[in-house]
Structure formats: C-alpha cells, structure tokens
C-alpha cells in the first residue's frame, strides 16, 4: 500500500477497527464508521486555524455539507 495522507489513514483505520471488532459484521456499520471518520478529517477545525474569522459563512456552509455526510452515516447505521 502506498503512503497515505494522515486523513486517509484515519478513515482506513476506522474501517479496519470495525472489521477487527467483528469480521462477520463487515457491513454498512463499518462503512458508516468510515464515513464518520471522513467527515471528522474534513471538518473545518482540522484545516482552519482560527475558525472565528471573517469568512464564517464559508465555514458554516462547510459544516452544513459535513452534516449531510453524517446524516448518510446515520441512515446506514439505522439499517
């Protein structure tokens, strides 16, 4: 495997952790965990040093997009 970015590594680790916990349940729950890890890695706080800066509406839109992604994870976990 090639060297991964730290954010990609975190997502992969979340997926592997779910699989290691119960390899027979490698299903939508594991996929949802990977989606959540992706959203955490993409969160503005991981990329913007001072989140209360002049372009707050941009940051708010970013968070709104992540909320949609997290809602997908919620839907998968509810299956």
C-alpha positions as CSV (number, residue, x, y, z in Angstrom):
1,X,0.0,0.0,0.0
2,X,1.3,3.4,-0.9
3,X,1.9,6.0,1.8
4,X,-1.5,7.6,2.8
5,X,-2.3,11.1,3.9
6,X,-3.0,11.2,7.6
7,X,-6.7,11.9,6.9
8,X,-7.0,8.9,4.6
9,X,-5.1,6.8,7.1
10,X,-7.6,7.8,9.8
11,X,-10.5,6.8,7.6
12,X,-8.9,3.4,6.8
13,X,-8.1,2.8,10.5
14,X,-11.8,3.4,11.4
15,X,-12.9,0.9,8.8
16,X,-10.3,-1.7,9.9
17,X,-11.2,-1.2,13.6
18,X,-14.8,-2.1,12.9
19,X,-13.7,-5.1,10.9
20,X,-11.3,-6.3,13.6
21,X,-14.0,-5.9,16.3
22,X,-16.3,-8.3,14.3
23,X,-15.2,-9.5,10.9
24,X,-18.5,-11.2,10.3
25,X,-20.3,-7.9,10.6
26,X,-18.2,-6.0,8.0
27,X,-21.3,-4.3,6.6
28,X,-22.9,-0.9,6.5
29,X,-21.9,-0.2,10.1
30,X,-18.3,-0.4,9.1
31,X,-19.0,1.8,6.1
32,X,-20.8,4.3,8.3
33,X,-17.8,4.4,10.6
34,X,-15.5,5.2,7.7
35,X,-17.9,7.9,6.6
36,X,-17.8,9.4,10.1
37,X,-14.1,9.3,10.1
38,X,-14.0,11.0,6.7
39,X,-16.3,13.8,8.0
40,X,-14.1,14.2,11.1
41,X,-11.0,14.5,8.9
42,X,-12.7,17.0,6.6
43,X,-14.1,19.2,9.4
44,X,-13.0,22.9,9.3
45,X,-11.4,22.6,12.7
46,X,-8.8,20.3,11.2
47,X,-8.0,22.8,8.4
48,X,-8.6,26.3,9.6
49,X,-6.6,27.6,12.5
50,X,-8.9,30.3,13.6
51,X,-12.5,29.2,12.9
52,X,-14.0,32.5,14.0
53,X,-12.5,34.5,11.2
54,X,-14.1,36.9,8.7
55,X,-15.5,34.2,6.3
56,X,-17.6,32.4,8.9
57,X,-20.4,31.8,6.4
58,X,-18.0,29.8,4.4
59,X,-17.1,27.7,7.4
60,X,-20.8,27.3,8.3
61,X,-21.5,26.0,4.7
62,X,-18.7,23.6,5.1
63,X,-20.2,22.3,8.3
64,X,-23.6,22.0,6.7
65,X,-22.1,19.8,4.0
66,X,-20.5,17.6,6.6
67,X,-23.9,17.3,8.4
68,X,-25.3,15.9,5.2
69,X,-22.5,13.3,5.1
70,X,-23.0,12.4,8.7
71,X,-26.7,12.0,8.1
72,X,-25.8,9.4,5.4
73,X,-23.8,7.5,8.1
74,X,-26.8,7.8,10.5
75,X,-29.1,6.3,7.8
76,X,-26.7,3.4,7.2
77,X,-26.4,2.6,10.9
78,X,-30.1,2.6,11.2
79,X,-30.5,-0.2,8.6
